Amino acid sequence: MYCGNVEGSKDRWLLLLRHYGRKMFGRDKPLYSEAAELTSEIHACVRTVAQEKDIIWHWEEDDTV
């Protein structure tokens, strides 16, 4: 997981969850669904410090299955 400011901004944040393969050449990547509890808690935390209209979620549909 990566967390940091959006480039050039002091009040916008970027949270990034990436999955890496466990085997050579990136094979056997864990599914994002295995991190469902973690992402749910992140969503809950972010909503406590920002209004829903100010939050933008980005994801790729293939990765959420």
Backbone torsions as a table, in degrees:
resi	resn	phi	psi	omega
1	MET	NA	140.3	178.2
2	TYR	-122.8	140.6	177.1
3	CYS	-139.6	132.0	178.6
4	GLY	-173.6	173.1	178.3
5	ASN	-70.6	146.0	169.8
6	VAL	-63.6	136.6	-176.2
7	GLU	-51.6	128.0	178.5
8	GLY	82.2	5.9	-176.7
9	SER	-123.4	146.6	176.2
10	LYS	-105.2	-12.5	-175.9
11	ASP	-128.2	15.6	175.8
12	ARG	-122.9	134.1	-174.8
13	TRP	-116.7	153.1	175.6
14	LEU	-123.9	123.5	173.2
15	LEU	-113.0	129.2	-175.1
16	LEU	-130.2	125.7	175.8
17	LEU	-113.4	117.0	-178.8
18	ARG	-120.5	149.9	177.1
19	HIS	-115.5	138.3	-178.0
20	TYR	-118.0	145.5	178.2
21	GLY	-64.5	145.7	-179.1
22	ARG	-89.1	-13.2	-177.6
23	LYS	-119.0	173.5	-179.1
24	MET	-54.6	142.1	178.2
25	PHE	65.7	23.8	174.4
26	GLY	76.4	15.7	178.7
27	ARG	-75.5	161.3	175.9
28	ASP	63.9	46.9	177.3
29	LYS	-71.3	137.9	176.1
30	PRO	-69.3	150.1	178.4
31	LEU	-75.5	146.7	175.3
32	TYR	-62.6	-26.7	179.8
33	SER	-62.1	-23.0	177.0
34	GLU	-69.4	-16.1	178.9
35	ALA	-105.3	19.0	-175.7
36	ALA	-57.7	-42.8	-179.6
37	GLU	-65.5	-42.3	178.0
38	LEU	-61.9	-47.9	-178.5
39	THR	-66.3	-34.0	176.9
40	SER	-63.5	-42.7	178.7
41	GLU	-68.1	-36.7	176.4
42	ILE	-62.6	-46.3	177.5
43	HIS	-56.2	-45.7	-178.8
44	ALA	-62.9	-42.5	179.6
45	CYS	-65.0	-45.2	-178.7
46	VAL	-62.2	-38.9	-179.0
47	ARG	-67.2	-19.4	178.6
48	THR	-79.2	-17.9	-177.0
49	VAL	-116.3	-4.9	-179.5
50	ALA	-142.7	149.9	176.5
51	GLN	-76.1	147.7	-177.5
52	GLU	-54.3	-37.2	-178.7
53	LYS	-66.7	-19.4	-179.0
54	ASP	-95.0	-1.8	-177.8
55	ILE	-101.9	131.4	176.0
56	ILE	-121.9	120.3	178.5
57	TRP	-101.0	135.0	176.2
58	HIS	-122.8	137.4	175.0
59	TRP	-160.0	164.5	175.2
60	GLU	-107.0	128.7	-175.9
61	GLU	-54.6	-38.6	-178.6
62	ASP	-62.2	-27.6	-176.1
63	ASP	-86.6	-11.5	-175.8
64	THR	-93.3	-3.3	-177.4
65	VAL	-83.6	NA	NA
